[in-house]
Amino acid sequence: MRVKEKIVDGIGVLTVSGKMMGGPDQRACHEQVKDLISDNINRVVIDLGKVEWLNSSGLGLLMGCLSSCRNAGGDLVIARAGRKVNSVFMITQVIKVFETFETVEEAVNHLKGSGTGGGE
């Protein structure tokens, strides 16, 4: 699993690629979210467009990142989840927890208007 980070309009965008199946890479990803929060960026988009598969450890990572953002007064949303990832979200009912968007741009625009530290 690899993670690329960029900031778009004050919102952290983490693009994840590979498989989300536990291990040190996942801990590093959660640390990236915590680092964003320490830099006063509490709104995050996780772009899953390049994720091939995720298991329960991957779901746990996403839940942990969501909790960190919300505890900091922000939010976390998912963008570009593929068919396999969406099927895991549906089976586990995680789809009810996360807001998901077809594109990163839609996700960023949603968070810009969310009133958590920014907005229009």
Contacts in CASP RR format, 6 or more apart in sequence:
PFRMAT RR
TARGET T0000
AUTHOR 0000-0000-0000
METHOD contacts of the structure
MODEL  1
MRVKEKIVDGIGVLTVSGKMMGGPDQRACHEQVKDLISDNINRVVIDLGK
VEWLNSSGLGLLMGCLSSCRNAGGDLVIARAGRKVNSVFMITQVIKVFET
FETVEEAVNHLKGSGTGGGE
1 16 0 8 1.000
1 17 0 8 1.000
1 18 0 8 1.000
1 19 0 8 1.000
1 20 0 8 1.000
1 21 0 8 1.000
1 22 0 8 1.000
1 25 0 8 1.000
1 26 0 8 1.000
1 29 0 8 1.000
1 51 0 8 1.000
2 16 0 8 1.000
2 17 0 8 1.000
2 18 0 8 1.000
2 25 0 8 1.000
3 14 0 8 1.000
3 15 0 8 1.000
3 16 0 8 1.000
3 17 0 8 1.000
3 25 0 8 1.000
3 28 0 8 1.000
3 29 0 8 1.000
3 32 0 8 1.000
4 14 0 8 1.000
4 15 0 8 1.000
4 17 0 8 1.000
5 12 0 8 1.000
5 13 0 8 1.000
5 14 0 8 1.000
5 15 0 8 1.000
5 32 0 8 1.000
5 36 0 8 1.000
6 12 0 8 1.000
6 13 0 8 1.000
6 15 0 8 1.000
7 13 0 8 1.000
7 41 0 8 1.000
8 45 0 8 1.000
8 104 0 8 1.000
8 108 0 8 1.000
9 108 0 8 1.000
9 112 0 8 1.000
10 41 0 8 1.000
10 43 0 8 1.000
11 41 0 8 1.000
11 43 0 8 1.000
11 44 0 8 1.000
11 45 0 8 1.000
11 108 0 8 1.000
11 111 0 8 1.000
11 112 0 8 1.000
12 36 0 8 1.000
12 41 0 8 1.000
12 43 0 8 1.000
12 44 0 8 1.000
12 45 0 8 1.000
13 44 0 8 1.000
13 45 0 8 1.000
13 47 0 8 1.000
13 104 0 8 1.000
13 108 0 8 1.000
14 29 0 8 1.000
14 32 0 8 1.000
14 33 0 8 1.000
14 44 0 8 1.000
14 45 0 8 1.000
14 46 0 8 1.000
14 47 0 8 1.000
15 47 0 8 1.000
15 49 0 8 1.000
15 50 0 8 1.000
15 104 0 8 1.000
16 29 0 8 1.000
16 46 0 8 1.000
16 47 0 8 1.000
16 48 0 8 1.000
16 49 0 8 1.000
16 50 0 8 1.000
16 51 0 8 1.000
17 49 0 8 1.000
17 50 0 8 1.000
17 51 0 8 1.000
18 50 0 8 1.000
18 51 0 8 1.000
18 52 0 8 1.000
18 53 0 8 1.000
19 51 0 8 1.000
19 52 0 8 1.000
19 53 0 8 1.000
19 54 0 8 1.000
20 26 0 8 1.000
20 51 0 8 1.000
20 53 0 8 1.000
20 54 0 8 1.000
20 55 0 8 1.000
20 57 0 8 1.000
20 58 0 8 1.000
20 61 0 8 1.000
20 62 0 8 1.000
21 53 0 8 1.000
21 54 0 8 1.000
21 55 0 8 1.000
21 57 0 8 1.000
21 58 0 8 1.000
22 55 0 8 1.000
22 57 0 8 1.000
22 58 0 8 1.000
22 61 0 8 1.000
23 57 0 8 1.000
26 57 0 8 1.000
26 58 0 8 1.000
26 61 0 8 1.000
29 61 0 8 1.000
29 65 0 8 1.000
30 61 0 8 1.000
30 64 0 8 1.000
30 65 0 8 1.000
30 68 0 8 1.000
33 44 0 8 1.000
33 65 0 8 1.000
33 68 0 8 1.000
33 69 0 8 1.000
33 76 0 8 1.000
34 68 0 8 1.000
36 42 0 8 1.000
36 44 0 8 1.000
37 68 0 8 1.000
37 69 0 8 1.000
37 72 0 8 1.000
42 69 0 8 1.000
42 72 0 8 1.000
42 73 0 8 1.000
42 74 0 8 1.000
42 75 0 8 1.000
42 116 0 8 1.000
42 117 0 8 1.000
43 69 0 8 1.000
43 74 0 8 1.000
43 75 0 8 1.000
43 76 0 8 1.000
43 111 0 8 1.000
43 114 0 8 1.000
43 116 0 8 1.000
43 117 0 8 1.000
44 65 0 8 1.000
44 69 0 8 1.000
44 75 0 8 1.000
44 76 0 8 1.000
44 77 0 8 1.000
45 76 0 8 1.000
45 77 0 8 1.000
45 78 0 8 1.000
45 79 0 8 1.000
45 101 0 8 1.000
45 104 0 8 1.000
45 107 0 8 1.000
45 108 0 8 1.000
45 111 0 8 1.000
46 62 0 8 1.000
46 65 0 8 1.000
46 76 0 8 1.000
46 77 0 8 1.000
46 78 0 8 1.000
46 79 0 8 1.000
47 79 0 8 1.000
47 80 0 8 1.000
47 104 0 8 1.000
47 107 0 8 1.000
48 54 0 8 1.000
48 78 0 8 1.000
48 79 0 8 1.000
48 80 0 8 1.000
48 81 0 8 1.000
48 82 0 8 1.000
48 85 0 8 1.000
49 79 0 8 1.000
49 80 0 8 1.000
49 81 0 8 1.000
49 82 0 8 1.000
49 85 0 8 1.000
51 81 0 8 1.000
51 82 0 8 1.000
51 85 0 8 1.000
52 84 0 8 1.000
53 84 0 8 1.000
53 85 0 8 1.000
54 85 0 8 1.000
54 88 0 8 1.000
55 88 0 8 1.000
59 88 0 8 1.000
59 92 0 8 1.000
59 94 0 8 1.000
62 76 0 8 1.000
62 78 0 8 1.000
62 94 0 8 1.000
62 98 0 8 1.000
63 94 0 8 1.000
63 97 0 8 1.000
65 76 0 8 1.000
66 75 0 8 1.000
66 76 0 8 1.000
66 97 0 8 1.000
66 98 0 8 1.000
69 75 0 8 1.000
69 76 0 8 1.000
70 76 0 8 1.000
73 116 0 8 1.000
74 114 0 8 1.000
74 116 0 8 1.000
74 117 0 8 1.000
75 99 0 8 1.000
75 111 0 8 1.000
75 114 0 8 1.000
75 116 0 8 1.000
76 98 0 8 1.000
77 98 0 8 1.000
77 99 0 8 1.000
77 100 0 8 1.000
77 101 0 8 1.000
77 107 0 8 1.000
77 110 0 8 1.000
77 111 0 8 1.000
78 98 0 8 1.000
78 99 0 8 1.000
78 100 0 8 1.000
78 101 0 8 1.000
78 107 0 8 1.000
79 100 0 8 1.000
79 101 0 8 1.000
79 102 0 8 1.000
79 103 0 8 1.000
79 104 0 8 1.000
79 106 0 8 1.000
79 107 0 8 1.000
80 101 0 8 1.000
80 102 0 8 1.000
80 103 0 8 1.000
80 104 0 8 1.000
81 89 0 8 1.000
81 100 0 8 1.000
86 95 0 8 1.000
86 100 0 8 1.000
88 94 0 8 1.000
89 95 0 8 1.000
89 98 0 8 1.000
89 100 0 8 1.000
99 107 0 8 1.000
99 110 0 8 1.000
101 107 0 8 1.000
101 110 0 8 1.000
112 118 0 8 1.000
112 119 0 8 1.000
112 120 0 8 1.000
113 119 0 8 1.000
113 120 0 8 1.000
END
